[in-house]
Amino acid sequence: MIPRAFLVAALAATTLPLLAQSADLTASAERQLPALTETYKHLHRNPELSHHEEKTSAFIASELRNLGYTVTEHVGKYPDGSQAFGIVAILQNGTGPRLLARTELDALPVEEKTGLDYASTVRSTNAQGQAVGVMHACGHDLHMTVFLGMAREMAARKSQWRGTLMLIGQPSEETIDGAKAMHADGLYKRFGQPDFVLSEHDSNEVPSGSIALKGGPLLASSTGIYVTMRGIGGHGSSPQSGKDPIVLAAEFVLVAQTIVSRQIDPQQPAVLTVGTIHGGTKNNIIPDEVTMGLTLRAYSSEVRDKIIDDIRRTAKGLAEAYGIPADRMPEVTLGESTPATLNDSALDERLHSVAIAALGPDRVLDGKAVMGSEDVGLFTLDGRIPGVMYWLGAADPAKLAESRKTGIPLPSPHSALFAPVYAPAITTGVTAMTAMALDLLK
């Protein structure tokens, strides 16, 4: 393979005319910053949980209509028949490719502790009926702000591109069912299937003012797994009279840790975590059953399926070893899931060069894969449509350098202390995403 540095050098001779355009684009993004800062702070102060993004959706839809996009709201249907708050905005500009660019709308049930003057004080009720704080702890407010800045640039630069820009405001990414809901509502039948998919995600491991790209796996698949261990309940003073599912569940938790470490090729990344365990009502009663909630992450669907089979076999084998009756065998069920985010390698090479022309080589880094998950991969139809998600730097460069020196990590997405350095992130994101969109629609 030809080294990327040589490809970039060879490309430079053909992209000199882009330099003036890139400088203009950077200046234009800077001019947008005051208005986009207000947008960012407004969104940060007013987060909404997954499935409840009503006001956020209406705000984004209104902004896009004002820019001349044809906007359809309430795109998406959940399995219970309820309507989602998805948005599809179309800007048609002659004959050419169709580009899908996506942002997320939802926030997390996290009580903000940043102390910022624009911190969220919103409280809501989660799906379990609990009172919770609400915060854009994953940076979706930053994504939406960049998304609107790019939308404005593309509307103003119609002389520089041809084709169709399809902007998606996706609900319920945090519960990884928003993209599914939009597809269930006939997304591509109603609005057309794109030729490319483009998205971003902020990162506390990339300095604000930079982006990072990589081809191949970027984020893992995610599968929720629920294991119910059944026993025979009784009095805590007479364990010999029953079959204790709590002991059985404890054994399962320990043995499950060896599935990845001893049954999966160590060159195939995977994570299996037991996140919940519930059983019993009183300290002197042996319960009839214990339920556990697991999350499984992998880059390969084959590895994912093998681990699920191993979980079923392990649970059943332990139950048989404990003498659990045949009619009380464990139950293993699958819950929410989303595929891995796999960046198209050829498209990554193309957009890497575009980003260097727009931002300069010092601000375009090589990205790293993580075991976190996203549902943006559903828009690529399991890779049949070329797609790229890039990391948008959100960390203070000095603090990030100190973190790498000390080994003490910075507050990450999903943390109550997560606070992106938003100004350079916004202008960088708008510049990069617009440059990429212009190239894909040239």
C-alpha positions as CSV (number, residue, x, y, z in Angstrom):
1,M,0.0,0.0,0.0
2,I,1.3,3.5,-0.8
3,P,1.9,5.5,2.4
4,R,-0.7,8.1,3.1
5,A,2.0,10.8,3.3
6,F,3.0,10.1,-0.4
7,L,-0.7,10.2,-1.5
8,V,-1.2,13.5,0.2
9,A,1.9,15.0,-1.3
10,A,0.9,13.8,-4.8
11,L,-2.6,15.2,-4.3
12,A,-1.2,18.6,-3.2
13,A,-0.3,19.5,-6.8
14,T,-3.9,19.0,-7.9
15,T,-5.5,20.8,-5.0
16,L,-3.7,24.1,-5.0
17,P,-6.9,25.8,-6.3
18,L,-8.7,24.5,-3.2
19,L,-6.5,26.5,-0.9
20,A,-8.3,29.8,-1.6
21,Q,-11.6,28.1,-1.1
22,S,-10.4,26.5,2.1
23,A,-9.3,29.9,3.5
24,D,-12.7,31.4,2.6
25,L,-14.5,28.5,4.3
26,T,-12.4,28.8,7.5
27,A,-13.2,32.6,7.6
28,S,-16.9,32.0,7.0
29,A,-17.0,29.4,9.8
30,E,-15.3,32.0,12.1
31,R,-18.0,34.6,11.1
32,Q,-20.7,32.1,12.1
33,L,-19.2,31.5,15.5
34,P,-21.0,34.1,17.5
35,A,-24.4,32.9,16.4
36,L,-23.4,29.2,16.6
37,T,-22.2,29.8,20.2
38,E,-25.6,31.0,21.1
39,T,-27.1,27.9,19.4
40,Y,-24.7,25.7,21.3
41,K,-25.5,27.2,24.7
42,H,-29.2,27.1,24.0
43,L,-29.1,23.4,23.2
44,H,-26.8,22.6,26.1
45,R,-29.2,24.4,28.5
46,N,-32.2,22.6,27.2
47,P,-31.4,18.8,26.8
48,E,-34.1,16.2,26.3
49,L,-33.9,12.5,26.9
50,S,-34.2,9.8,24.2
51,H,-37.8,9.4,22.8
52,H,-38.6,12.9,24.1
53,E,-36.7,15.3,21.8
54,E,-39.8,17.3,20.9
55,K,-38.4,20.8,21.5
56,T,-34.9,20.0,20.2
57,S,-36.4,18.5,17.0
58,A,-38.6,21.5,16.5
59,F,-35.7,23.9,17.0
60,I,-33.5,22.2,14.5
61,A,-36.3,21.8,12.0
62,S,-37.1,25.5,12.2
63,E,-33.4,26.5,11.7
64,L,-33.2,24.3,8.6
65,R,-36.4,25.7,7.1
66,N,-35.1,29.2,7.5
67,L,-32.1,28.1,5.5
68,G,-34.3,27.0,2.6
69,Y,-34.3,23.2,3.2
70,T,-37.5,21.2,2.7
71,V,-38.0,19.7,6.1
72,T,-40.1,16.7,7.2
73,E,-40.6,16.2,11.0
74,H,-41.7,13.2,13.1
75,V,-39.9,10.7,10.9
76,G,-39.5,7.4,12.7
77,K,-41.7,4.7,14.3
78,Y,-40.8,2.7,17.4
79,P,-41.9,-0.9,17.9
80,D,-44.8,0.2,20.2
81,G,-46.2,2.2,17.4
82,S,-45.3,5.6,18.8
83,Q,-43.9,8.3,16.5
84,A,-40.3,9.4,16.8
85,F,-39.0,13.0,16.6
86,G,-36.7,12.4,13.6
87,I,-36.0,15.1,11.0
88,V,-35.2,14.8,7.3
89,A,-34.2,18.0,5.5
90,I,-33.5,18.0,1.8
91,L,-31.7,20.6,-0.3
92,Q,-31.9,19.7,-4.0
93,N,-29.3,21.3,-6.3
94,G,-29.4,19.8,-9.7
95,T,-28.3,16.3,-10.8
96,G,-25.6,14.6,-8.9
97,P,-24.8,12.4,-5.9
98,R,-26.9,12.2,-2.8
99,L,-25.1,12.8,0.5
100,L,-26.6,11.9,3.9
101,A,-25.2,13.9,6.8
102,R,-26.4,13.0,10.3
103,T,-26.6,14.5,13.8
104,E,-28.1,13.2,17.0
105,L,-30.8,15.0,19.0
106,D,-31.0,13.3,22.4
107,A,-29.2,13.8,25.7
108,L,-28.5,11.6,28.7
109,P,-29.9,11.0,32.2
110,V,-26.9,12.6,33.9
111,E,-26.9,15.5,36.4
112,E,-24.4,18.1,35.2
113,K,-21.6,19.0,37.5
114,T,-19.4,21.2,35.3
115,G,-20.2,24.4,37.0
116,L,-20.5,26.2,33.7
117,D,-22.6,29.3,33.4
118,Y,-24.6,27.6,30.7
119,A,-24.9,24.3,32.5
120,S,-28.1,22.3,32.3
121,T,-30.4,22.4,35.3
122,V,-33.1,20.3,33.5
123,R,-34.7,17.4,35.4
124,S,-37.0,14.8,34.0
125,T,-38.3,11.3,34.5
126,N,-36.6,8.3,32.9
127,A,-38.2,5.2,31.5
128,Q,-38.2,3.6,34.9
129,G,-40.1,6.4,36.5
130,Q,-37.1,7.8,38.3
131,A,-36.4,11.6,38.7
132,V,-33.1,12.3,36.9
133,G,-31.0,15.2,35.8
134,V,-30.6,15.6,32.0
135,M,-27.3,16.7,30.3
136,H,-25.8,16.7,26.8
137,A,-23.0,14.6,28.4
138,C,-22.1,13.0,25.0
139,G,-21.8,16.2,23.0
140,H,-24.8,15.9,20.8
141,D,-25.3,19.7,21.4
142,L,-21.9,20.2,19.7
143,H,-22.8,17.9,16.9
144,M,-26.1,19.7,16.2
145,T,-24.3,23.1,16.2
146,V,-21.7,22.0,13.7
147,F,-24.5,20.4,11.7
148,L,-26.4,23.7,11.5
149,G,-23.2,25.6,10.6
150,M,-22.5,23.2,7.8
151,A,-26.1,23.4,6.6
152,R,-25.8,27.2,6.3
153,E,-22.5,27.0,4.4
154,M,-23.9,24.5,1.9
155,A,-27.0,26.6,1.3
156,A,-24.9,29.6,0.7
157,R,-22.5,27.7,-1.6
158,K,-24.9,26.1,-4.1
159,S,-22.7,27.3,-6.9
160,Q,-19.9,25.0,-5.7
161,W,-21.8,21.7,-5.7
162,R,-24.4,19.6,-7.5
163,G,-26.7,16.9,-6.2
164,T,-28.8,16.4,-3.1
165,L,-28.0,17.1,0.5
166,M,-30.0,14.9,2.9
167,L,-29.7,16.1,6.5
168,I,-30.8,13.7,9.2
169,G,-31.7,14.8,12.7
170,Q,-31.8,11.4,14.5
171,P,-33.6,10.8,17.7
172,S,-32.7,8.2,20.4
173,E,-29.1,7.5,19.6
174,E,-28.4,6.9,23.3
175,T,-30.9,4.1,23.4
176,I,-29.7,2.9,20.0
177,D,-33.2,2.6,18.5
178,G,-33.5,5.9,16.7
179,A,-31.9,4.9,13.4
180,K,-34.0,1.7,13.4
181,A,-37.1,3.8,14.0
182,M,-36.4,6.0,11.0
183,H,-35.8,3.0,8.8
184,A,-39.0,1.4,10.1
185,D,-40.8,4.5,8.8
186,G,-39.5,4.0,5.3
187,L,-36.6,6.5,5.4
188,Y,-35.0,5.6,2.1
189,K,-38.2,4.7,0.3
190,R,-39.6,8.1,1.2
191,F,-36.5,10.3,0.8
192,G,-34.1,8.3,-1.4
193,Q,-31.1,6.2,-0.7
194,P,-27.8,8.1,-0.3
195,D,-24.6,7.5,-2.1
196,F,-22.5,8.5,0.9
197,V,-23.0,8.8,4.7
198,L,-21.1,11.4,6.7
199,S,-21.1,12.0,10.5
200,E,-18.9,13.1,13.4
201,H,-18.5,12.4,17.1
202,D,-16.7,14.6,19.6
203,S,-13.8,13.1,21.5
204,N,-11.9,13.9,24.7
205,E,-8.9,12.2,23.2
206,V,-8.5,14.6,20.3
207,P,-7.5,18.3,20.9
208,S,-10.1,20.9,20.1
209,G,-9.3,22.5,16.8
210,S,-8.4,19.2,15.2
211,I,-10.2,16.1,13.8
212,A,-9.1,12.5,13.5
213,L,-10.0,9.9,10.8
214,K,-9.4,6.2,10.2
215,G,-10.7,3.6,7.9
216,G,-12.1,0.3,9.0
217,P,-13.6,-0.3,12.5
218,L,-14.2,2.9,14.5
219,L,-16.8,1.8,17.1
220,A,-18.0,-1.6,18.2
221,S,-21.3,-3.3,17.8
222,S,-23.5,-3.3,20.9
223,T,-25.8,-6.1,22.0
224,G,-27.8,-6.2,25.2
225,I,-28.1,-9.7,26.7
226,Y,-30.4,-10.8,29.6
227,V,-29.7,-13.9,31.5
228,T,-32.2,-15.4,34.0
229,M,-30.8,-18.0,36.4
230,R,-33.6,-20.1,37.9
231,G,-33.4,-22.1,41.2
232,I,-35.6,-23.4,43.9
233,G,-36.4,-20.9,46.6
234,G,-36.6,-21.5,50.3
235,H,-35.5,-20.5,53.8
236,G,-32.0,-19.0,54.0
237,S,-31.3,-21.3,57.0
238,S,-31.9,-24.5,54.9
239,P,-30.0,-24.0,51.6
240,Q,-29.9,-27.8,51.1
241,S,-33.6,-27.8,50.6
242,G,-33.5,-25.7,47.5
243,K,-31.2,-24.5,44.7
244,D,-29.7,-21.1,45.2
245,P,-29.8,-19.0,42.0
246,I,-27.7,-16.2,43.7
247,V,-24.7,-18.6,44.1
248,L,-25.3,-19.8,40.5
249,A,-25.5,-16.2,39.2
250,A,-22.3,-15.4,41.1
251,E,-20.5,-18.3,39.5
252,F,-21.8,-17.3,36.1
253,V,-20.4,-13.8,36.5
254,L,-17.0,-15.1,37.1
255,V,-17.0,-17.8,34.4
256,A,-18.4,-15.3,31.9
257,Q,-15.2,-13.3,32.2
258,T,-13.3,-16.2,30.6
259,I,-15.4,-16.3,27.5
260,V,-13.5,-13.4,25.9
261,S,-10.2,-14.1,27.5
262,R,-10.1,-17.8,26.8
263,Q,-12.5,-18.6,24.0
264,I,-12.0,-15.7,21.5
265,D,-9.0,-14.9,19.3
266,P,-7.1,-12.2,21.2
267,Q,-6.7,-10.3,17.9
268,Q,-10.4,-10.0,17.7
269,P,-11.5,-7.2,20.1
270,A,-14.5,-7.9,22.3
271,V,-15.8,-6.8,25.7
272,L,-18.4,-8.6,27.8
273,T,-19.7,-6.8,30.9
274,V,-22.3,-7.7,33.5
275,G,-23.9,-4.4,34.2
276,T,-26.9,-5.4,36.4
277,I,-27.8,-8.2,38.7
278,H,-31.2,-8.4,40.6
279,G,-32.5,-11.2,42.8
280,G,-34.1,-11.7,46.2
281,T,-36.4,-9.7,48.4
282,K,-35.1,-10.4,52.0
283,N,-31.8,-11.5,53.5
284,N,-33.1,-14.8,54.9
285,I,-35.0,-16.0,51.8
286,I,-33.4,-17.9,48.9
287,P,-35.1,-16.5,45.8
288,D,-36.5,-18.5,42.8
289,E,-34.5,-16.6,40.2
290,V,-31.9,-14.0,39.5
291,T,-31.7,-11.8,36.4
292,M,-28.5,-10.2,35.0
293,G,-28.1,-7.6,32.3
294,L,-25.0,-7.8,30.1
295,T,-23.5,-5.7,27.3
296,L,-21.5,-7.2,24.5
297,R,-19.2,-5.2,22.3
298,A,-17.3,-6.5,19.2
299,Y,-16.2,-5.4,15.7
300,S,-17.1,-8.7,14.0
301,S,-20.6,-10.1,13.7
302,E,-19.1,-13.6,13.7
303,V,-17.3,-12.9,17.1
304,R,-20.5,-11.4,18.4
305,D,-22.6,-14.5,17.5
306,K,-19.9,-16.9,18.9
307,I,-19.9,-15.1,22.3
308,I,-23.7,-15.2,22.5
309,D,-23.6,-19.0,21.8
310,D,-20.9,-19.3,24.5
311,I,-23.0,-17.4,27.0
312,R,-26.0,-19.8,26.4
313,R,-23.7,-22.8,26.7
314,T,-22.0,-21.5,29.9
315,A,-25.3,-20.7,31.6
316,K,-26.8,-24.0,30.8
317,G,-23.7,-26.0,31.8
318,L,-23.4,-24.3,35.2
319,A,-27.1,-24.9,35.8
320,E,-26.7,-28.6,35.0
321,A,-23.6,-28.8,37.2
322,Y,-25.7,-27.3,40.1
323,G,-28.4,-29.9,39.6
324,I,-31.1,-27.4,38.4
325,P,-34.1,-29.3,37.1
326,A,-34.6,-29.5,33.4
327,D,-37.7,-27.3,33.6
328,R,-35.8,-24.6,35.5
329,M,-32.9,-24.1,33.0
330,P,-31.5,-20.6,32.4
331,E,-33.1,-18.2,29.9
332,V,-30.9,-16.1,27.7
333,T,-32.6,-13.4,25.6
334,L,-31.3,-10.6,23.4
335,G,-32.2,-6.9,23.8
336,E,-31.2,-3.7,22.1
337,S,-28.5,-4.0,19.5
338,T,-26.6,-2.0,16.9
339,P,-23.9,-2.9,14.3
340,A,-20.3,-1.8,14.4
341,T,-19.4,1.5,12.8
342,L,-17.1,0.5,10.0
343,N,-15.6,3.4,8.0
344,D,-15.2,2.8,4.3
345,S,-11.4,2.8,3.7
346,A,-11.4,4.3,0.2
347,L,-13.8,7.1,1.4
348,D,-11.6,7.7,4.5
349,E,-8.5,8.2,2.2
350,R,-10.5,10.7,0.1
351,L,-11.8,12.6,3.0
352,H,-8.5,12.6,4.9
353,S,-7.0,14.5,1.9
354,V,-9.9,16.9,1.8
355,A,-9.6,17.6,5.5
356,I,-5.8,18.3,5.2
357,A,-6.5,20.8,2.4
358,A,-9.2,22.5,4.5
359,L,-7.5,22.5,7.9
360,G,-3.8,21.8,7.3
361,P,-1.9,18.7,8.1
362,D,-1.2,19.5,11.7
363,R,-4.9,19.5,12.5
364,V,-5.8,16.2,10.8
365,L,-4.8,13.3,13.0
366,D,-5.0,9.5,12.6
367,G,-8.0,8.3,14.6
368,K,-8.3,5.4,17.0
369,A,-11.0,2.8,17.3
370,V,-12.9,2.4,20.6
371,M,-15.3,-0.2,22.0
372,G,-18.1,2.3,22.5
373,S,-21.1,2.0,20.1
374,E,-23.2,4.1,17.8
375,D,-26.2,3.3,15.5
376,V,-25.0,5.5,12.6
377,G,-23.8,2.3,10.9
378,L,-27.5,1.5,10.1
379,F,-27.6,4.3,7.6
380,T,-24.9,2.6,5.6
381,L,-27.0,-0.6,5.4
382,D,-24.2,-2.7,6.9
383,G,-21.5,-1.1,4.7
384,R,-23.3,-1.3,1.4
385,I,-23.2,2.5,1.3
386,P,-19.8,4.1,1.8
387,G,-19.7,6.0,5.1
388,V,-17.3,7.8,7.4
389,M,-17.6,9.1,10.9
390,Y,-14.7,11.2,12.1
391,W,-13.6,12.2,15.6
392,L,-14.1,15.9,16.3
393,G,-11.6,17.2,18.9
394,A,-13.2,18.5,22.1
395,A,-10.3,18.5,24.6
396,D,-8.3,21.4,25.8
397,P,-4.9,20.8,24.1
398,A,-2.8,21.7,27.2
399,K,-5.0,19.5,29.5
400,L,-4.9,16.7,27.0
401,A,-1.1,16.8,26.9
402,E,-0.9,16.8,30.7
403,S,-3.3,13.9,30.8
404,R,-1.1,11.9,28.5
405,K,1.9,12.7,30.6
406,T,0.3,11.8,34.0
407,G,-2.0,9.0,32.8
408,I,-5.0,10.6,34.5
409,P,-7.8,10.7,31.9
410,L,-9.9,13.7,31.2
411,P,-13.7,13.7,31.8
412,S,-15.1,11.7,28.9
413,P,-18.5,11.5,27.2
414,H,-21.2,10.3,29.6
415,S,-19.4,12.0,32.5
416,A,-21.2,14.7,34.5
417,L,-18.0,16.7,34.1
418,F,-17.7,16.5,30.3
419,A,-17.2,20.0,28.9
420,P,-16.0,20.3,25.3
421,V,-13.8,23.3,24.4
422,Y,-16.6,24.4,22.1
423,A,-15.4,27.4,20.1
424,P,-12.5,25.8,18.1
425,A,-14.5,22.6,17.9
426,I,-17.4,24.4,16.3
427,T,-15.3,26.2,13.7
428,T,-13.2,23.2,13.0
429,G,-16.3,20.9,12.6
430,V,-18.1,23.3,10.3
431,T,-15.0,23.8,8.1
432,A,-14.2,20.1,7.9
433,M,-17.8,18.8,7.4
434,T,-18.5,21.5,4.8
435,A,-15.3,20.8,2.9
436,M,-16.1,17.0,2.9
437,A,-19.7,17.7,1.7
438,L,-18.5,20.0,-1.1
439,D,-16.0,17.3,-2.2
440,L,-18.6,14.5,-2.2
441,L,-21.1,16.6,-4.1
442,K,-18.7,18.2,-6.6
